[in-house]
């Protein structure tokens, strides 16, 4: 009787483990040691077309998706950031794309990786990437020392039909 119970327990354990091993949910090997990679200079932006309404960005060596966006008609390299609520630009970029601000406009408090800072809410006339163009996009302007580059956040991405990251590619569909 004890042998039957023991055998039944082993069979049920194997029956639970095998599908998880096949699906990749359970591994029997030790994970490999991960190494960090330090990038000294930004890699060239890799953008290509998939179809008439799709644009593909290729991940850089750090796994980030960058593209040459046109904000209010001016070319600006931006980093796609699904963790950013809105498009975020610094004061220098704002001037470059024709957005002029007064100190009184910096009434919002936003949380960044560097802490909480003041920002000004603006509406950009357009944000475009190749064949994709979105008008009237909400953005926040931060001081140059609070934001080094441009973040393309959810105020742009949510206006697309879809976006999907897979195999080192980000497909944006209008």
C-alpha positions, 0 to 999 in steps of 0.5 A: 500500500505504501509503495502505491502511495509513494509511486502515485506521489512521484507520478503526480510530481512529474506530471506537474513538473514536465509541462512547466519545464516544456513551457520554460516556467521551470528551469533545471539549470543555473542562470548564467552570470550577467555582465553589464555593458558600458556604452561610451557613445550613442549608437546610430539610430536604426529606423526602418519601414515595415509597411505604409503605416508601420515604423520599426526601431531597433534596440541599441546595445543597452536594449533602448529604442531611440529614433529621430523624431520630428517635434514641431517640424524639427529633428530631435533624437528621442528615447521611447519610454513606456514608463513616462506618462508624457513626452518630456523635453528639456528647456534647450529642446523646447527652444529648438522646437519653438516652445518658449516658456516663462518661469511662471509656467513651471507649476507642475511637480514631476517625479523623475529618476533623479527625484522630484522636479518642477516642470511646465506642461505644454502641447506640442503641435506635432510629434512624428517618426517617419510615416507616423505623425501625431498632432497636439501631443501633451508634453512636459518641459524640465530644466536642462539639468533635470533631463539630458535628452528627450523621452517619448512617453505614453502621451504619444504612444497611446495615440498609436493603433499599436506598439509592440517590442519583440526580438530587439525591435519596436514596431509602431503602428499608426 
